[in-house]
Amino acid sequence: MAKSKGKQVAVVILALALLAGCGGPGQTSSNEADGSRSVQGETQQPDPEQLALQRAAGEKLDSFLWPRETVQKDILGQQMEFILYHGNGWTIHVPTSWESESVYAGLWSSPSHNAGVGVSKQYWGVNNPKHYRAQQGSWRHETSYAPPFDYYYDNDGGYTPPEGSADYIYFFAPDGDDQSYEFTLSSVVGETTEEEKAIQEAVLLSFSLDDSSHVLCGEDYTPGKTEWEAAMAGLVSEMEPVQFFWTQDGYAFDVDGKGSPDYLPYALAVSDCQPGEFVQSFSGERPEGVPVMGEEMITLLLPEMGIWLYFDVGSPWVYLHHAGEDYWTEFRHTENPGRGIFDIVRDWREAEQDWRDISSAG
């Protein structure tokens, strides 16, 4: 990875997220517990039936999410609080002060943006980045850590980047014979503090593989299907924020997916669609039989869950990204074959745009 000048390591973290075809989220607003919303200066309440549906979805969503456990770690003689983060098949400790800096699963940055940690199972579609780095001629360096972190790679050789430049090193943890996780520790030369470096080390060494530790646990875990069911509960539940992203004429737009109480029928229409079998892919690569994405694509993001849903115009296929893993599924509409899932999502997005315009005008 080439060096780039500047102090914003967070930009690098965003770029890592974009490798999975993701756009960047804007700010989300918190919702009141009773489900009320302000539209055109008036507070509106959903009717009892809608509120019951939202509460049922919230209860279902709770069954998918791991509890937020905290632990204390010694960082340079001071106690610091970390959160036990559950990934897909692994766990890692992340400081609470870093957790809110990024919505992307497996990507965290310090409050100063001068240090970051990223964990991924893929690199440009390669599911064994350790082998990839070796083939590319990256420089190997020994460490004092026990395996699997007994050495790391960088792309510098003996070169020391200038002050203020971003610097990266790559650690690896094997996952079977032909796969590995890559850990990117990013820093800013001359500005990353010793405390930030100690935190990076603590995060790295806390990593462990755990087959039972999925971000979305629920009952029996089915890759892709479990993420979809959790996402649908999040779309309906009032407690979970949702955002739309799309690009038009070279400009990117984002809209709050729950900008009005009227969002619920649209969310329910999406959740009523029935997916087929989920097929895993790498870095958005299309499985056999999936057509190339068209010029119009809509993205739905559930930022707190780290789930991205991509809908393509005229296509029954949906692409789901979560925790560094990608899945595709085709929707089969039995009751209304002529109405595709893209059309349902587009209607919701356009309604949200109208609600935002009305709210801004008021």
C-alpha positions as CSV (number, residue, x, y, z in Angstrom):
1,M,0.0,0.0,0.0
2,A,1.5,3.3,-1.0
3,K,2.3,6.0,1.5
4,S,0.2,9.2,1.5
5,K,0.9,12.4,3.2
6,G,-1.5,14.0,5.8
7,K,-2.7,13.3,9.2
8,Q,-6.1,11.8,8.6
9,V,-5.6,8.0,9.2
10,A,-9.4,7.9,9.3
11,V,-9.4,8.5,5.5
12,V,-7.4,5.3,5.1
13,I,-10.0,3.5,7.3
14,L,-12.7,4.8,5.0
15,A,-10.8,3.6,2.0
16,L,-10.6,0.1,3.4
17,A,-14.3,0.1,3.8
18,L,-14.7,1.1,0.2
19,L,-12.9,-2.0,-0.9
20,A,-16.1,-3.8,-0.1
21,G,-18.1,-1.4,-2.3
22,C,-19.3,0.7,0.6
23,G,-20.0,4.4,0.6
24,G,-19.5,6.6,3.7
25,P,-22.4,7.3,6.1
26,G,-23.4,10.7,7.4
27,Q,-24.6,11.5,10.9
28,T,-27.7,9.6,12.2
29,S,-30.2,11.1,14.6
30,S,-31.3,9.2,17.7
31,N,-35.0,8.3,18.0
32,E,-37.2,8.7,21.0
33,A,-38.1,5.6,22.9
34,D,-41.8,6.0,22.3
35,G,-41.4,6.1,18.5
36,S,-42.5,9.8,18.2
37,R,-41.0,12.0,15.4
38,S,-41.1,15.6,14.5
39,V,-42.3,16.4,10.9
40,Q,-43.0,20.0,9.8
41,G,-42.7,21.1,13.5
42,E,-45.4,18.7,14.7
43,T,-44.9,15.6,16.8
44,Q,-46.6,12.6,15.3
45,Q,-47.3,9.3,16.9
46,P,-47.6,6.0,14.9
47,D,-50.9,4.3,15.4
48,P,-51.1,1.4,17.9
49,E,-50.8,-1.3,15.2
50,Q,-47.7,0.2,13.8
51,L,-46.2,0.7,17.2
52,A,-46.8,-2.9,18.0
53,L,-45.1,-4.0,14.8
54,Q,-42.1,-1.8,15.7
55,R,-41.9,-3.2,19.2
56,A,-42.1,-6.8,17.9
57,A,-39.3,-6.0,15.5
58,G,-37.2,-4.5,18.3
59,E,-37.6,-7.7,20.4
60,K,-36.6,-9.8,17.4
61,L,-33.6,-7.6,16.8
62,D,-32.5,-8.0,20.4
63,S,-32.4,-11.7,19.9
64,F,-29.7,-11.3,17.2
65,L,-27.4,-8.9,18.9
66,W,-24.6,-9.9,21.3
67,P,-24.6,-8.2,24.7
68,R,-22.1,-5.3,25.1
69,E,-19.5,-6.7,27.5
70,T,-16.8,-4.5,28.8
71,V,-13.3,-5.3,30.2
72,Q,-10.6,-3.3,31.9
73,K,-7.0,-3.3,30.5
74,D,-3.8,-1.8,31.7
75,I,-2.5,0.7,29.2
76,L,0.9,2.2,30.3
77,G,-0.1,1.9,34.0
78,Q,-3.6,3.3,33.6
79,Q,-6.9,1.3,33.6
80,M,-8.9,1.7,30.3
81,E,-12.3,0.3,29.4
82,F,-12.6,-1.9,26.3
83,I,-15.6,-3.5,24.7
84,L,-15.6,-7.2,23.7
85,Y,-16.5,-6.9,20.0
86,H,-17.9,-10.0,18.3
87,G,-17.1,-10.5,14.6
88,N,-18.0,-13.3,12.3
89,G,-16.1,-16.2,13.9
90,W,-13.8,-14.1,16.0
91,T,-13.7,-11.7,19.0
92,I,-11.5,-8.7,19.7
93,H,-11.3,-6.0,22.4
94,V,-11.7,-2.4,21.3
95,P,-11.4,0.7,23.6
96,T,-14.7,2.4,24.2
97,S,-13.1,5.7,23.2
98,W,-12.3,4.3,19.8
99,E,-15.5,2.4,19.1
100,S,-17.7,5.3,18.1
101,E,-15.2,6.6,15.6
102,S,-16.3,4.3,12.8
103,V,-19.5,2.4,11.9
104,Y,-17.6,-0.1,9.8
105,A,-17.3,-3.6,11.3
106,G,-13.6,-4.4,11.9
107,L,-12.4,-0.8,11.4
108,W,-11.6,1.5,14.3
109,S,-9.6,4.8,14.7
110,S,-8.5,6.8,17.7
111,P,-10.2,10.1,18.6
112,S,-7.2,12.0,17.3
113,H,-7.4,10.0,14.0
114,N,-3.6,9.5,14.3
115,A,-3.9,5.8,14.9
116,G,-6.2,3.0,13.6
117,V,-6.7,-0.7,13.6
118,G,-8.4,-2.7,10.9
119,V,-9.2,-6.4,10.6
120,S,-10.3,-8.1,7.4
121,K,-10.4,-11.5,5.9
122,Q,-10.0,-10.2,2.4
123,Y,-7.7,-7.9,0.4
124,W,-8.9,-6.9,-3.0
125,G,-10.7,-10.2,-3.3
126,V,-7.8,-12.3,-2.0
127,N,-8.9,-14.4,1.0
128,N,-5.3,-15.1,2.1
129,P,-3.7,-11.6,2.4
130,K,-0.7,-13.1,4.3
131,H,0.2,-15.1,1.2
132,Y,-0.5,-12.1,-1.0
133,R,1.8,-9.8,0.9
134,A,4.6,-12.4,0.7
135,Q,4.1,-12.7,-3.1
136,Q,4.2,-9.0,-3.5
137,G,7.6,-8.7,-1.9
138,S,6.6,-6.9,1.3
139,W,9.3,-6.7,3.9
140,R,9.0,-9.1,6.8
141,H,9.9,-8.1,10.3
142,E,10.2,-10.3,13.5
143,T,8.4,-9.4,16.7
144,S,8.6,-10.4,20.3
145,Y,5.0,-11.7,20.2
146,A,4.0,-15.4,20.3
147,P,2.5,-16.9,17.1
148,P,0.5,-16.0,15.2
149,F,1.8,-12.5,15.6
150,D,5.5,-13.4,15.6
151,Y,6.2,-11.3,12.5
152,Y,4.6,-8.7,10.3
153,Y,5.0,-7.1,6.9
154,D,5.3,-3.6,5.7
155,N,5.9,-2.1,2.3
156,D,8.8,0.3,3.3
157,G,11.9,-1.8,3.5
158,G,14.4,0.4,5.3
159,Y,12.6,3.6,4.3
160,T,11.3,5.9,7.1
161,P,8.3,8.0,6.0
162,P,8.6,11.8,6.6
163,E,6.9,13.5,9.6
164,G,3.2,13.7,9.2
165,S,2.9,10.8,6.8
166,A,0.7,7.8,7.3
167,D,2.4,4.5,8.0
168,Y,1.0,1.0,7.9
169,I,2.1,-2.5,9.1
170,Y,0.3,-5.7,8.5
171,F,-0.1,-8.6,11.0
172,F,-1.8,-11.9,10.2
173,A,-3.8,-14.7,11.9
174,P,-4.4,-18.0,10.0
175,D,-7.9,-19.3,9.7
176,G,-7.6,-22.8,8.2
177,D,-5.1,-23.8,5.5
178,D,-5.9,-21.3,2.8
179,Q,-7.3,-18.2,4.6
180,S,-6.0,-15.6,7.0
181,Y,-7.1,-12.4,8.8
182,E,-5.1,-9.3,8.1
183,F,-4.6,-6.6,10.7
184,T,-3.7,-3.2,9.5
185,L,-2.1,-0.9,12.2
186,S,-2.0,2.6,10.9
187,S,-0.2,5.6,12.4
188,V,1.0,9.1,11.6
189,V,4.8,9.4,11.8
190,G,5.8,11.7,14.6
191,E,2.3,12.3,15.9
192,T,0.9,8.9,17.0
193,T,1.3,8.8,20.8
194,E,2.9,6.0,22.8
195,E,-0.5,5.5,24.4
196,E,-2.1,5.0,21.0
197,K,0.6,2.5,20.0
198,A,0.0,0.6,23.3
199,I,-3.7,0.5,22.6
200,Q,-3.0,-0.8,19.1
201,E,-0.9,-3.6,20.5
202,A,-3.6,-4.4,23.1
203,V,-6.3,-4.6,20.4
204,L,-4.1,-6.8,18.2
205,L,-3.1,-9.3,20.9
206,S,-6.7,-9.6,22.1
207,F,-7.9,-11.2,18.9
208,S,-9.1,-14.8,19.0
209,L,-11.0,-17.1,16.7
210,D,-14.3,-18.3,18.1
211,D,-16.7,-20.2,16.0
212,S,-19.6,-19.3,18.2
213,S,-18.9,-15.5,18.2
214,H,-21.0,-14.0,15.4
215,V,-22.0,-10.4,15.5
216,L,-25.5,-11.6,14.9
217,C,-26.2,-14.6,17.0
218,G,-29.9,-15.4,17.1
219,E,-30.4,-19.1,17.3
220,D,-28.7,-21.3,14.6
221,Y,-26.4,-19.2,12.5
222,T,-26.9,-19.4,8.8
223,P,-24.4,-17.2,6.8
224,G,-26.3,-14.5,4.9
225,K,-29.7,-15.5,6.0
226,T,-29.1,-14.6,9.6
227,E,-27.8,-11.2,8.5
228,W,-30.8,-10.6,6.3
229,E,-33.3,-11.5,9.0
230,A,-31.5,-9.2,11.5
231,A,-31.4,-6.4,8.9
232,M,-35.1,-6.7,8.3
233,A,-35.8,-6.4,12.0
234,G,-33.6,-3.3,12.0
235,L,-35.5,-1.8,9.1
236,V,-38.8,-2.1,10.9
237,S,-37.7,-1.4,14.5
238,E,-37.9,2.2,15.5
239,M,-34.6,1.9,17.6
240,E,-32.3,1.1,14.6
241,P,-31.2,3.9,12.3
242,V,-31.2,3.4,8.6
243,Q,-29.7,5.5,5.8
244,F,-29.9,5.5,1.9
245,F,-27.0,6.2,-0.4
246,W,-26.9,6.6,-4.1
247,T,-25.0,8.4,-6.8
248,Q,-26.5,10.7,-9.4
249,D,-24.6,12.8,-12.0
250,G,-21.3,12.3,-10.1
251,Y,-22.7,13.4,-6.8
252,A,-23.4,11.2,-3.7
253,F,-26.5,11.7,-1.6
254,D,-27.6,10.3,1.7
255,V,-31.1,10.3,3.2
256,D,-32.3,9.2,6.6
257,G,-34.3,6.0,6.0
258,K,-36.7,6.9,8.8
259,G,-37.3,10.5,8.2
260,S,-41.0,10.2,8.8
261,P,-43.4,7.9,10.7
262,D,-44.7,7.0,7.2
263,Y,-41.6,4.9,6.6
264,L,-43.0,1.8,8.2
265,P,-45.2,0.5,5.3
266,Y,-42.1,0.7,3.0
267,A,-39.9,-1.1,5.5
268,L,-42.6,-3.8,5.9
269,A,-42.8,-4.2,2.1
270,V,-39.1,-4.9,2.0
271,S,-39.2,-7.3,4.9
272,D,-42.1,-9.2,3.2
273,C,-39.8,-10.1,0.3
274,Q,-38.6,-13.7,0.5
275,P,-34.9,-14.4,-0.3
276,G,-33.6,-17.5,-2.0
277,E,-30.4,-19.2,-1.1
278,F,-27.5,-17.0,0.0
279,V,-24.3,-17.3,-2.0
280,Q,-21.0,-16.0,-0.5
281,S,-18.6,-14.0,-2.7
282,F,-15.4,-12.0,-2.2
283,S,-15.3,-8.2,-2.2
284,G,-18.5,-7.8,-4.1
285,E,-17.6,-10.3,-6.8
286,R,-20.8,-11.5,-8.5
287,P,-21.6,-15.3,-8.3
288,E,-22.2,-17.1,-11.6
289,G,-25.6,-16.0,-13.1
290,V,-25.8,-12.6,-11.4
291,P,-25.9,-9.8,-14.0
292,V,-23.5,-6.9,-13.9
293,M,-24.8,-4.0,-11.8
294,G,-26.6,-1.4,-13.8
295,E,-26.2,2.4,-13.8
296,E,-28.7,2.9,-11.0
297,M,-28.0,1.2,-7.6
298,I,-29.5,2.0,-4.2
299,T,-27.7,1.3,-1.0
300,L,-29.4,0.8,2.4
301,L,-27.1,1.0,5.4
302,L,-27.9,0.0,9.0
303,P,-24.9,1.8,10.6
304,E,-25.0,0.5,14.1
305,M,-25.2,-3.1,12.9
306,G,-22.7,-2.5,10.1
307,I,-24.9,-4.1,7.5
308,W,-25.0,-2.8,3.9
309,L,-27.7,-3.8,1.4
310,Y,-27.3,-3.1,-2.3
311,F,-30.3,-3.1,-4.7
312,D,-29.8,-2.9,-8.5
313,V,-32.4,-1.5,-10.9
314,G,-34.4,-4.2,-12.7
315,S,-32.6,-7.0,-10.8
316,P,-34.1,-9.5,-8.3
317,W,-30.6,-9.9,-6.8
318,V,-29.5,-8.2,-3.6
319,Y,-25.9,-7.9,-2.4
320,L,-25.4,-7.9,1.4
321,H,-22.1,-6.9,3.1
322,H,-21.4,-7.4,6.8
323,A,-18.3,-7.8,9.0
324,G,-16.0,-8.2,6.0
325,E,-18.2,-10.9,4.4
326,D,-20.3,-10.6,1.2
327,Y,-23.5,-12.5,0.2
328,W,-25.9,-12.5,-2.7
329,T,-29.4,-13.7,-2.9
330,E,-32.2,-13.7,-5.5
331,F,-35.8,-12.7,-4.5
332,R,-38.7,-14.7,-5.8
333,H,-42.0,-12.8,-5.7
334,T,-45.0,-15.2,-5.7
335,E,-47.9,-12.8,-4.9
336,N,-46.8,-9.9,-7.2
337,P,-44.2,-11.2,-9.7
338,G,-44.2,-7.9,-11.6
339,R,-43.0,-5.8,-8.7
340,G,-39.3,-6.2,-7.9
341,I,-37.6,-5.5,-4.6
342,F,-35.7,-2.6,-6.3
343,D,-39.0,-0.9,-7.0
344,I,-40.1,-1.2,-3.4
345,V,-36.8,0.3,-2.1
346,R,-36.8,3.1,-4.8
347,D,-40.3,4.1,-3.7
348,W,-39.1,4.3,-0.1
349,R,-36.1,6.3,-1.0
350,E,-38.1,8.8,-3.1
351,A,-40.6,9.2,-0.2
352,E,-37.8,9.9,2.2
353,Q,-36.4,12.5,-0.2
354,D,-39.9,14.2,-0.3
355,W,-40.2,14.1,3.5
356,R,-36.8,15.7,3.8
357,D,-37.6,18.4,1.3
358,I,-40.9,19.2,3.1
359,S,-39.1,19.3,6.5
360,S,-36.5,21.6,5.1
361,A,-39.1,23.9,3.6
362,G,-40.9,24.0,6.9
